Amino acid sequence: MLEPIHIIGGGLAGSEAAWQAVKGGVPVVIHEMRPIVSTDAHKTAGLAELVCSNSFRGDDAALNAVGLLHEEMRRAGSLIMAAADAHKVPAGAALAVDREGFSADVTKRLSAHPLVSIDRGEITGLPPSQWDNVIIATGPLTSPALSKALHRLTGEDDLAFFDAIAPIVHRDSIDMSVAWLQSRYDKPGPGGTGKDYINCPLSKDEYHAFIAALLAGEKTDFKDWEKSTPYFEGCLPIEIMAERGPETLRHGPMKPRGLTNSHNSHKKPYAVIQLRQDNRLGTLYNMVGFQTKLKYAEQLRTFRTIPGLGNAEFARLGGLHRNTFLNAPRVLDEGLRLKCEPRLRFAGQITGVEGYVESAATGLMAGRMAAAERLGEAFVMPPPTSAHGALINHIIGGHIETTDQRGSSFQPMNINFGLFPPVSLERQPDGERLRGKQRQTARKHAYTSRALASFTAWLGECAGQKDPRRAMRQSVICRRHCGTSTK
Ligand SMILES: Cc1cc2nc3c(=O)[nH]c(=O)nc-3n(C[C@H](O)[C@H](O)[C@H](O)COP(=O)(O)OP(=O)(O)OC[C@H]3O[C@@H](n4cnc5c(N)ncnc54)[C@H](O)[C@@H]3O)c2cc1C
């Protein structure tokens, strides 16, 4: 009988970590505080609840870094990707899921596994000392009691920034005589039709009136401890983007490119607001990129000035939330363990990755690492050329140089090709120089094909390590060469 791995937090990372460990034959106990204690963003008792968007972003493994991460996870037998694929809803080139079906599936598969126990309750301090192999995957909204204990242990200042929730609208309250269905550039993507988004057009005057309303609207007050917290650049609230200049939103989430108004193809919209399907039934749509800290009454007033949303009914309004993460390059080792207390391993957003997929991917790694440790096996790190390797390198080596007063520039980050070792690619096989878009596409292909080849080879190596015949051969080789046996 093996002692279990204790996993604190049954979110995206904790659920994936548990799955990977039990697949390796090691029992786990998942400690999840919901529904006894909840967070500001979670609403259910389900494992792997998606707190905001229902999108896992782009699913193109050849040209897109997060699509590549999806594919690597699928090849590694990921529970999160299996449930996402089983519950996908149409979303153009993106992988979006029915959030309830997705979470219910993850909960069911884990609850049914004989090596998984689920213990509902908050862990209010450092885990008991007899828990020798722990994964902390408590996410951006780690409960205050545990955060305090961790900060006391690491000696680090609290590092935090804001994420914001985008509003969700009832589909039947959208005026489709004004709005139209179309994916940008008509891209069908996996499982889509090319008509997966609802588009609301704005004229120049309507756009500028909307920007003025955003700027004038009353915002949620910051608490004192939140005031000096930096925003994550990839997830800025719309009013903060509007503050940066009146045209900023038109070049961001409200860009009109790749869209033609089907009601009047001659009338080019000056700006567009897109809404993406949020549930399998197709009854709810979320406003893409519309995270906001406007007060609820202001949101209702301002968003109903958008053409097509005059009578919009909101299933959920936007909000703002704090994100807790460790200064990982300083406090974690390459096994994602706390240097000062190695029995504690971390996974998910708390390690300084950003996003559902990235959180789950670090869970995948942490689960495998913890299982290998329990089984007394060496863990071979994934190659840095793979998306998983690039993420781990970001966590343990990312951005440690000081660029501001806080002593470290480490910030949570989505997967992107900038985290990979560069590829050199200047010419085509026939010797001709690559230029412009052709060069960009070739570079992305070079990153993704190299990553998939190296990750697949790594998976083979990991599987080979577990092969008893190979272990036996290694043991014989070792006895011959060093006069001793491996464990
Ligand atoms: C408001 C908000 C919106 C976000 N929107 C998006 C988005 O749209 N797209 C995206 O890709 N990413 C988004 N993120 C970022 C991030 O990807 C998600 O938060 C993701 O769920 C992180 O995965 P995780 O496993 O690290 O944490 P979570 O999925 O949050 O899981 C952590 C779990 O730990 C539990 N827990 C916490 N403390 C304790 C404790 N002391 N004891 C026991 N259990 C505990 C929680 O209840 C939770 O179930 C958002 C984050 C926030 C806060």
Ligand as a Chemical Component Dictionary entry (heavy atoms), coordinates in Angstrom:
data_LIG
# 
_chem_comp.id                   LIG 
_chem_comp.type                 NON-POLYMER 
_chem_comp.pdbx_formal_charge   0 
_chem_comp.three_letter_code    LIG 
# 
loop_
_chem_comp_atom.comp_id 
_chem_comp_atom.atom_id 
_chem_comp_atom.alt_atom_id 
_chem_comp_atom.type_symbol 
_chem_comp_atom.charge 
_chem_comp_atom.model_Cartn_x 
_chem_comp_atom.model_Cartn_y 
_chem_comp_atom.model_Cartn_z 
_chem_comp_atom.pdbx_ordinal 
LIG C1  C1  C 0 -12.225 35.886 -11.746 1  
LIG C2  C2  C 0 -11.323 35.095 -12.611 2  
LIG C3  C3  C 0 -11.605 34.928 -13.957 3  
LIG C4  C4  C 0 -10.755 34.165 -14.779 4  
LIG N1  N1  N 0 -11.062 34.006 -16.069 5  
LIG C5  C5  C 0 -10.317 33.207 -16.855 6  
LIG C6  C6  C 0 -10.695 32.965 -18.203 7  
LIG O1  O1  O 0 -11.688 33.470 -18.666 8  
LIG N2  N2  N 0 -9.913  32.160 -18.949 9  
LIG C7  C7  C 0 -8.801  31.570 -18.451 10 
LIG O2  O2  O 0 -8.144  30.821 -19.183 11 
LIG N3  N3  N 0 -8.408  31.807 -17.184 12 
LIG C8  C8  C 0 -9.137  32.607 -16.368 13 
LIG N4  N4  N 0 -8.774  32.852 -15.070 14 
LIG C9  C9  C 0 -7.464  32.414 -14.584 15 
LIG C10 C10 C 0 -7.260  30.941 -14.242 16 
LIG O3  O3  O 0 -7.002  30.273 -15.417 17 
LIG C11 C11 C 0 -8.378  30.245 -13.550 18 
LIG O4  O4  O 0 -8.576  30.848 -12.319 19 
LIG C12 C12 C 0 -8.083  28.735 -13.327 20 
LIG O5  O5  O 0 -9.223  28.159 -12.795 21 
LIG C13 C13 C 0 -6.873  28.466 -12.456 22 
LIG O6  O6  O 0 -6.762  27.080 -12.221 23 
LIG P1  P1  P 0 -6.238  26.536 -10.825 24 
LIG O7  O7  O 0 -6.433  25.077 -10.823 25 
LIG O8  O8  O 0 -4.909  27.079 -10.544 26 
LIG O9  O9  O 0 -7.231  27.185 -9.747  27 
LIG P2  P2  P 0 -8.797  26.933 -9.560  28 
LIG O10 O10 O 0 -9.386  26.364 -10.764 29 
LIG O11 O11 O 0 -9.345  28.196 -9.013  30 
LIG O12 O12 O 0 -8.838  25.831 -8.422  31 
LIG C14 C14 C 0 -8.424  26.087 -7.113  32 
LIG C15 C15 C 0 -9.328  25.307 -6.174  33 
LIG O13 O13 O 0 -8.792  25.359 -4.865  34 
LIG C16 C16 C 0 -9.847  25.517 -3.935  35 
LIG N5  N5  N 0 -9.244  26.095 -2.717  36 
LIG C17 C17 C 0 -8.721  27.330 -2.546  37 
LIG N6  N6  N 0 -8.192  27.453 -1.305  38 
LIG C18 C18 C 0 -8.392  26.257 -0.685  39 
LIG C19 C19 C 0 -8.069  25.768 0.610   40 
LIG N7  N7  N 0 -7.423  26.505 1.523   41 
LIG N8  N8  N 0 -8.435  24.492 0.928   42 
LIG C20 C20 C 0 -9.090  23.715 0.016   43 
LIG N9  N9  N 0 -9.421  24.138 -1.214  44 
LIG C21 C21 C 0 -9.057  25.397 -1.565  45 
LIG C22 C22 C 0 -10.845 26.395 -4.668  46 
LIG O14 O14 O 0 -12.141 26.252 -4.169  47 
LIG C23 C23 C 0 -10.726 25.886 -6.104  48 
LIG O15 O15 O 0 -11.637 24.868 -6.379  49 
LIG C24 C24 C 0 -9.585  33.591 -14.224 50 
LIG C25 C25 C 0 -9.296  33.769 -12.878 51 
LIG C26 C26 C 0 -10.154 34.496 -12.071 52 
LIG C27 C27 C 0 -9.837  34.662 -10.623 53 
# 
loop_
_chem_comp_bond.comp_id 
_chem_comp_bond.atom_id_1 
_chem_comp_bond.atom_id_2 
_chem_comp_bond.value_order 
_chem_comp_bond.pdbx_ordinal 
LIG C1  C2  SING 1  
LIG C2  C3  SING 2  
LIG C2  C26 DOUB 3  
LIG C3  C4  DOUB 4  
LIG C4  N1  SING 5  
LIG C4  C24 SING 6  
LIG N1  C5  DOUB 7  
LIG C5  C6  SING 8  
LIG C5  C8  SING 9  
LIG C6  O1  DOUB 10 
LIG C6  N2  SING 11 
LIG N2  C7  SING 12 
LIG C7  O2  DOUB 13 
LIG C7  N3  SING 14 
LIG N3  C8  DOUB 15 
LIG C8  N4  SING 16 
LIG N4  C9  SING 17 
LIG N4  C24 SING 18 
LIG C9  C10 SING 19 
LIG C10 O3  SING 20 
LIG C10 C11 SING 21 
LIG C11 O4  SING 22 
LIG C11 C12 SING 23 
LIG C12 O5  SING 24 
LIG C12 C13 SING 25 
LIG C13 O6  SING 26 
LIG O6  P1  SING 27 
LIG P1  O7  DOUB 28 
LIG P1  O8  SING 29 
LIG P1  O9  SING 30 
LIG O9  P2  SING 31 
LIG P2  O10 DOUB 32 
LIG P2  O11 SING 33 
LIG P2  O12 SING 34 
LIG O12 C14 SING 35 
LIG C14 C15 SING 36 
LIG C15 O13 SING 37 
LIG C15 C23 SING 38 
LIG O13 C16 SING 39 
LIG C16 N5  SING 40 
LIG C16 C22 SING 41 
LIG N5  C17 SING 42 
LIG N5  C21 SING 43 
LIG C17 N6  DOUB 44 
LIG N6  C18 SING 45 
LIG C18 C19 SING 46 
LIG C18 C21 DOUB 47 
LIG C19 N7  SING 48 
LIG C19 N8  DOUB 49 
LIG N8  C20 SING 50 
LIG C20 N9  DOUB 51 
LIG N9  C21 SING 52 
LIG C22 O14 SING 53 
LIG C22 C23 SING 54 
LIG C23 O15 SING 55 
LIG C24 C25 DOUB 56 
LIG C25 C26 SING 57 
LIG C26 C27 SING 58 
# 
